[in-house]
Amino acid sequence: MHTDTTREGFLAQAAADRARALGRPVLASLTRPTNKRDPIAIFSESEGVEDRAVWLWPDTGEALVAVGRAYSLTSSGAPRFSALADTWCRLMADAFIETSAPFGPLALGGFSFDPQREASDLWDGFPDARMVLPERLFATRAGAAWLTTNTIAEPRGVHLERARTNRQPMSHARTGLAPREWQDLVATTAHGIRDGSLGVQKVVLARAQQAQPTRSIAAALRTLAADYPSCTVFAFAHGGACFLGASPERLISLHDGTATTMALAGTALRGATIEEDDAIAECLRGDPKERVEHSLVVGALRDALDDVCARVVVDAQPRVRKLSNVQHLLTALHGQVESGRGVLDLVERLHPTPAVGGLPRARAEHIIRQQEALDRGWYGGPIGWMDARGEGEFVVGLRSAVVSQDRATLFAGCGIVGDSNPATEYAEWGWKLRPMQIALGIEP
């Protein structure tokens, strides 16, 4: 411990000297082994700290827990991905980093679904783009644990401007259409897709449910981790608000130059028996409506990766991914990324996929913006982390809720195509809410 303290002081002094010389902030980061602990307990015990986050892969036992804020990267509008990537790259280029782990300093955070949507007070503290370099990062992998401490040395006498969102929150939350209005919109949208008047092949329409949670954030995270071990369980807390969930959909991971993503579209319920479950899965594989919706997502992802990858490999046929309450069609895609590309370059190209937006992308986004009457905020947006090399992992903020004080707002959406049935889509919306309703102790 004495040696680590001495080393931390040495790095901090070196960073301070460089900050004065360069006239900009410089990072000092030290990673050392630590005792393995319960990540949800660490997250819970840090309640009261303005910024904290937890990122769990339950089925592998890997976890990240971020506490405090050493540096915040924020931006808004169309250039938000490249703006954050550039700022992070400059910070890492000047940094003093010492690590005994497979990683070092990480930035964790997320992006709103649509930066052109007028913001509401529901998402106060979760702007268009915000990623945080924590003061302390606890990480577990392969049975080992590490603690990273990050300190930013500021140049004396220099006023540093941080990029911030220019969207001012509205005075009230926008939680979407009433049930009958939403089903009417589904019917109108499906008709417009069939007759070609909307100019789209698919649009994802979402709704929100507001309710009072009866369980704590920590209890909700434990339930999600136990019930959805193959999903990414996450929570991002800022001030008194927390965005949490269990996402089944990886948007992109980039490790050692290899990009991996998935098309996850097409949904059915689970069966009561193994035989019934298998029969439902077989129907899902052969359902024309679900296969069309799925193929649109696969094609869009392949096109996006083709722009930045030397070679893209796509599974020949979708498989069925079974979660505890629903099952989905899934197709995996892999590509070797061109040199110099970071994970945010890929996020920018992929978001929003047709699984959460629609196709063609711009036209679908316009319809959502005009018709949905919902401030999605970070719901459906990219959330994740990146390392000092600009690599990392992002998932889509699905099966999620934002909780503030005694109010929880839960989100779910459905992909609408030409033969979508309003009643069926509304029932699917209800299925997709169940993970968060159960986790937070909310009655359907």
C-alpha positions in Angstrom: 0.0 0.0 0.0 2.9 2.4 0.9 4.5 1.6 -2.5 1.3 2.3 -4.4 0.8 5.6 -2.5 4.3 6.7 -3.4 3.8 5.7 -7.0 0.5 7.5 -7.2 2.1 10.6 -5.9 5.0 10.3 -8.4 2.5 10.0 -11.3 0.4 12.9 -10.1 3.4 15.1 -9.9 4.6 14.1 -13.4 1.1 14.9 -14.7 1.0 18.3 -12.9 4.4 19.2 -14.5 3.2 18.2 -18.0 -0.2 20.1 -17.5 1.7 23.3 -16.8 4.0 22.8 -19.8 1.2 22.0 -22.2 -1.5 24.3 -20.8 -4.1 21.5 -20.8 -5.3 18.8 -18.4 -3.2 15.7 -18.0 -4.3 12.3 -16.5 -2.4 10.3 -14.0 -3.8 6.7 -13.8 -2.6 3.8 -11.6 -4.1 0.3 -11.7 -3.2 -2.3 -9.1 -4.6 -5.7 -8.0 -7.2 -5.5 -5.2 -9.4 -7.9 -3.2 -12.5 -9.2 -5.1 -15.8 -7.7 -3.9 -19.4 -7.7 -4.8 -19.8 -5.0 -7.6 -23.4 -4.2 -6.8 -22.5 -3.7 -3.1 -19.7 -1.3 -4.1 -22.2 0.6 -6.3 -24.8 0.7 -3.6 -22.3 1.8 -0.9 -21.3 4.8 -3.1 -24.8 6.2 -3.0 -24.5 10.0 -2.5 -21.5 10.3 -4.9 -22.7 12.4 -7.8 -21.5 10.1 -10.5 -21.3 6.3 -10.3 -21.9 3.4 -12.7 -22.0 -0.4 -12.8 -21.6 -2.7 -15.8 -22.1 -6.4 -15.3 -21.7 -9.5 -17.4 -23.4 -11.9 -15.0 -22.8 -15.2 -16.9 -19.0 -14.6 -16.9 -18.6 -12.8 -13.6 -16.9 -9.8 -15.2 -17.8 -6.4 -13.8 -16.9 -2.7 -13.9 -17.9 -0.3 -11.1 -17.1 3.4 -11.5 -17.2 5.8 -8.6 -16.7 9.6 -8.7 -15.8 11.9 -11.6 -12.2 12.7 -12.5 -13.1 14.1 -15.9 -16.3 14.4 -17.9 -16.7 14.4 -21.6 -20.0 15.9 -22.9 -21.2 17.1 -26.3 -24.4 17.6 -28.3 -25.8 17.5 -31.8 -24.6 15.6 -34.8 -20.8 15.7 -34.1 -21.2 14.3 -30.6 -19.5 11.0 -31.2 -16.4 12.4 -33.0 -16.2 15.3 -30.5 -16.0 12.9 -27.5 -13.6 10.6 -29.4 -11.3 13.5 -30.2 -11.3 14.8 -26.6 -10.6 11.3 -25.2 -7.8 10.7 -27.7 -6.0 13.9 -26.7 -6.4 13.2 -23.0 -5.0 9.7 -23.4 -2.1 10.9 -25.6 -0.7 13.1 -22.8 -1.5 10.7 -19.9 0.7 9.0 -17.4 -0.7 5.5 -17.2 0.6 2.6 -15.2 -1.3 -0.6 -15.0 -0.8 -4.3 -14.1 -4.1 -5.3 -15.5 -5.3 -6.1 -19.1 -6.7 -2.5 -19.1 -6.2 0.9 -17.6 -8.4 4.0 -17.4 -11.9 3.7 -18.9 -14.6 6.2 -19.7 -18.2 5.0 -19.1 -21.5 6.6 -20.2 -23.9 7.0 -23.0 -25.7 8.9 -25.7 -29.3 9.9 -26.3 -31.3 8.2 -28.9 -32.0 11.4 -30.9 -30.1 14.7 -30.3 -32.7 16.5 -32.4 -35.5 15.6 -30.0 -36.5 18.4 -27.5 -35.4 17.3 -24.1 -37.6 16.9 -21.0 -36.8 17.1 -17.3 -37.2 13.3 -17.2 -33.6 13.1 -18.5 -32.0 15.9 -16.6 -28.3 15.0 -16.1 -28.3 12.6 -19.1 -27.5 14.8 -22.1 -26.9 14.0 -25.8 -23.5 12.7 -25.0 -21.8 12.1 -21.7 -19.0 9.8 -20.7 -17.1 9.9 -17.4 -13.6 9.0 -16.4 -14.2 7.9 -12.8 -12.0 8.7 -9.9 -12.0 5.0 -8.9 -12.7 2.0 -11.1 -13.2 -1.4 -9.7 -13.0 -4.3 -12.2 -13.2 -8.1 -12.1 -12.2 -10.5 -14.8 -11.3 -14.2 -14.8 -11.4 -14.4 -11.0 -9.1 -11.4 -10.4 -9.8 -7.9 -9.4 -8.2 -4.5 -9.9 -8.6 -0.9 -8.7 -7.8 2.0 -11.0 -7.4 5.5 -9.5 -7.5 8.5 -11.9 -6.4 12.0 -11.1 -6.5 15.0 -13.5 -3.9 17.7 -13.2 -5.2 21.0 -14.4 -2.8 23.7 -15.8 -2.6 26.6 -13.3 -4.3 29.9 -14.3 -6.0 28.3 -17.4 -9.8 28.3 -17.6 -10.8 25.0 -19.2 -14.0 24.9 -21.2 -15.7 21.6 -21.3 -18.1 20.8 -24.1 -21.7 20.7 -22.8 -25.1 20.0 -24.1 -27.0 23.0 -25.5 -30.4 21.5 -25.1 -32.4 23.0 -22.3 -34.8 20.6 -20.6 -38.5 21.3 -20.8 -40.5 21.7 -17.7 -42.3 18.4 -18.0 -41.7 14.8 -19.0 -42.9 13.4 -22.3 -43.9 9.8 -21.8 -45.7 9.0 -25.0 -49.2 8.3 -26.3 -52.1 6.7 -24.4 -52.6 3.0 -25.2 -55.4 3.5 -27.8 -53.6 6.4 -29.4 -50.4 4.3 -29.7 -52.3 1.4 -31.3 -53.9 3.9 -33.7 -50.5 5.1 -34.6 -49.3 1.5 -35.2 -52.2 0.9 -37.5 -51.6 4.2 -39.5 -47.9 3.5 -39.7 -48.4 -0.1 -40.9 -50.8 1.1 -43.6 -48.4 3.8 -44.7 -45.6 1.2 -45.0 -47.9 -1.1 -47.1 -49.0 1.6 -49.5 -45.6 3.2 -49.7 -46.8 6.7 -48.6 -44.4 6.8 -45.6 -41.4 5.9 -47.6 -40.1 3.4 -45.0 -39.8 -0.3 -44.6 -39.9 -0.3 -40.8 -40.4 2.1 -37.9 -39.8 1.3 -34.3 -42.5 3.0 -32.1 -41.9 3.2 -28.3 -44.0 3.9 -25.2 -43.2 4.5 -21.6 -44.9 3.5 -18.3 -44.6 5.6 -15.2 -45.0 4.0 -11.8 -43.7 4.0 -8.2 -40.9 1.4 -7.6 -41.2 -0.6 -4.4 -37.6 -2.0 -4.6 -34.2 -0.4 -4.4 -31.8 0.1 -7.3 -29.5 -2.5 -5.8 -32.3 -5.0 -5.4 -33.4 -4.4 -9.0 -29.8 -4.9 -10.3 -29.5 -8.2 -8.4 -32.8 -9.4 -9.8 -31.8 -8.5 -13.4 -28.4 -10.2 -13.0 -30.1 -13.4 -11.7 -32.9 -13.4 -14.2 -31.0 -12.3 -17.3 -27.4 -13.6 -16.9 -26.7 -13.5 -20.7 -27.6 -9.8 -20.9 -25.5 -6.8 -20.0 -26.8 -5.4 -16.7 -26.1 -1.7 -16.2 -26.8 1.4 -14.1 -25.6 5.0 -14.6 -26.4 7.3 -11.7 -26.0 11.0 -11.8 -27.2 13.1 -8.9 -30.5 11.7 -7.8 -31.4 9.9 -11.0 -30.4 6.5 -12.3 -30.8 4.8 -15.7 -30.6 1.0 -15.3 -31.6 -2.1 -17.2 -30.5 -5.4 -18.7 -29.8 -5.1 -22.4 -30.0 -8.1 -24.6 -28.5 -6.3 -27.6 -24.8 -5.5 -28.1 -24.5 -2.6 -30.5 -20.7 -3.1 -31.0 -17.6 -4.4 -29.3 -14.1 -3.6 -30.6 -11.2 -5.5 -29.2 -7.8 -5.9 -30.8 -9.1 -4.5 -34.0 -12.0 -7.0 -34.3 -15.6 -5.6 -34.3 -18.5 -7.7 -33.2 -22.2 -6.8 -33.4 -25.5 -8.6 -33.6 -28.9 -8.2 -35.3 -31.6 -8.8 -32.6 -35.0 -8.4 -34.1 -38.1 -10.5 -34.2 -39.8 -11.4 -30.9 -42.0 -14.2 -29.4 -43.0 -15.3 -26.0 -41.5 -18.3 -24.2 -43.4 -21.5 -23.9 -44.7 -23.2 -20.7 -43.0 -26.5 -21.6 -39.9 -27.4 -23.5 -42.0 -28.8 -26.3 -44.1 -25.6 -26.5 -41.1 -23.4 -26.3 -39.3 -25.2 -29.1 -42.5 -25.0 -31.2 -42.7 -21.3 -30.7 -39.1 -20.9 -31.6 -39.6 -22.8 -34.8 -42.6 -20.6 -35.7 -40.5 -17.5 -35.0 -37.8 -18.7 -37.4 -40.4 -19.2 -40.1 -42.6 -16.2 -39.5 -42.5 -14.0 -42.6 -43.2 -10.8 -40.7 -40.4 -11.5 -38.2 -37.9 -12.6 -40.8 -38.5 -9.5 -42.9 -38.0 -7.3 -39.8 -34.8 -9.3 -38.9 -33.3 -9.2 -42.4 -33.6 -5.4 -42.5 -31.5 -5.1 -39.4 -28.9 -7.6 -40.7 -28.6 -5.7 -44.0 -28.2 -2.3 -42.3 -25.5 -3.6 -39.9 -23.5 -5.3 -42.7 -23.6 -2.1 -44.8 -22.3 0.0 -41.9 -19.5 -2.4 -41.1 -18.5 -2.7 -44.8 -17.5 1.0 -44.7 -14.8 0.5 -42.1 -13.9 -3.2 -42.2 -11.6 -5.1 -44.6 -13.9 -8.1 -44.3 -17.3 -8.8 -42.7 -18.5 -12.3 -41.8 -22.2 -12.8 -41.2 -24.0 -15.9 -39.8 -25.8 -17.7 -42.6 -29.0 -18.1 -40.7 -30.4 -16.5 -37.6 -30.6 -18.5 -34.4 -33.1 -18.0 -31.5 -31.9 -16.3 -28.4 -34.0 -17.3 -25.4 -34.4 -14.9 -22.5 -36.5 -15.6 -19.4 -39.6 -13.9 -20.7 -39.2 -13.7 -24.5 -37.1 -15.1 -27.4 -35.6 -13.2 -30.3 -34.0 -13.9 -33.7 -30.3 -13.2 -33.6 -27.6 -13.0 -36.3 -24.0 -12.3 -35.3 -21.6 -10.2 -37.5 -17.8 -9.8 -37.2 -15.3 -7.6 -39.1 -11.7 -6.6 -39.1 -11.6 -2.8 -38.6 -9.3 -0.5 -40.5 -6.4 0.9 -38.5 -7.1 4.1 -36.7 -10.8 3.5 -36.1 -12.1 3.6 -32.6 -15.3 2.2 -31.0 -17.1 5.6 -31.2 -16.4 5.6 -35.0 -18.4 2.4 -35.2 -21.1 3.5 -32.8 -21.7 6.6 -35.0 -22.1 4.4 -38.1 -24.4 1.9 -36.4 -26.7 4.0 -34.3 -29.6 3.8 -34.6 -29.9 0.4 -36.1 -33.2 -0.6 -37.6 -33.9 -2.6 -34.5 -34.5 0.6 -32.5 -35.1 3.2 -35.3 -36.2 1.9 -38.6 -35.2 1.9 -42.3 -34.4 4.0 -44.1 -32.8 5.5 -41.0 -33.3 9.3 -41.6 -37.0 8.9 -42.7 -37.8 6.6 -39.8 -36.2 9.0 -37.3 -38.3 11.8 -38.7 -41.5 9.8 -38.2 -40.5 8.9 -34.6 -39.7 12.5 -33.9 -43.0 13.8 -35.2 -45.4 11.0 -34.1 -44.1 9.2 -31.0 -44.6 12.1 -28.5 -41.9 10.5 -26.2 -38.6 11.8 -25.0 -36.6 8.6 -25.3 -33.5 10.1 -23.7 -30.9 7.4 -23.3 -33.5 4.7 -23.9 -32.5 3.0 -27.2 -29.3 5.0 -27.3 -25.7 3.6 -27.2 -24.3 3.1 -23.7 -21.0 1.6 -22.7 -17.3 2.2 -22.2 -14.0 2.8 -24.0 -10.4 2.3 -23.0 -7.2 4.2 -23.5 -6.8 2.8 -27.0 -10.3 3.9 -28.0 -11.6 0.3 -28.0 -14.5 -0.9 -25.9 -18.1 -2.1 -25.9 -21.5 -0.5 -26.3 -25.0 -2.0 -26.0 -28.4 -0.6 -26.8 -30.2 0.9 -23.8 -33.1 -1.5 -24.0 -35.2 -3.3 -21.3 -34.5 -0.2 -19.2 -35.9 2.5 -16.9 -34.9 5.8 -15.4 -35.6 6.2 -11.7 -35.6 9.5 -9.9 -36.8 9.8 -6.3 -40.0 7.8 -6.1 -40.8 7.8 -9.8 -39.7 5.1 -12.3 -40.3 5.5 -16.1 -40.0 2.2 -18.0 -39.5 2.0 -21.7 -40.2 -0.5 -24.5 -40.7 -0.4 -28.2 -41.9 -2.5 -31.2 -40.8 -2.8 -34.8 -43.6 -1.8 -37.1 -43.7 -3.2 -40.6 -46.4 -3.5 -43.3 -48.3 -6.4 -41.7 -48.0 -5.4 -38.1 -51.2 -5.8 -36.0 -51.8 -3.1 -33.4 -53.1 -5.4 -30.7 -50.3 -7.8 -31.2 -47.7 -5.1 -31.0 -49.2 -3.6 -27.9 -49.1 -7.1 -26.2 -45.4 -7.3 -27.2 -44.8 -3.9 -25.7 -46.2 -5.3 -22.4 -44.0 -8.4 -22.5 -40.9 -6.2 -23.0 -41.7 -4.2 -19.8 -41.8 -7.2 -17.6 -38.1 -7.4 -16.8 -38.1 -3.9 -15.3 -41.5 -4.2 -13.7 -40.4 -7.3 -11.8 -37.0 -5.9 -11.0 -38.4 -2.7 -9.5 -41.4 -4.3 -7.9 -44.1 -2.7 -10.1 -47.4 -4.3 -10.9 -48.1 -4.7 -14.7 
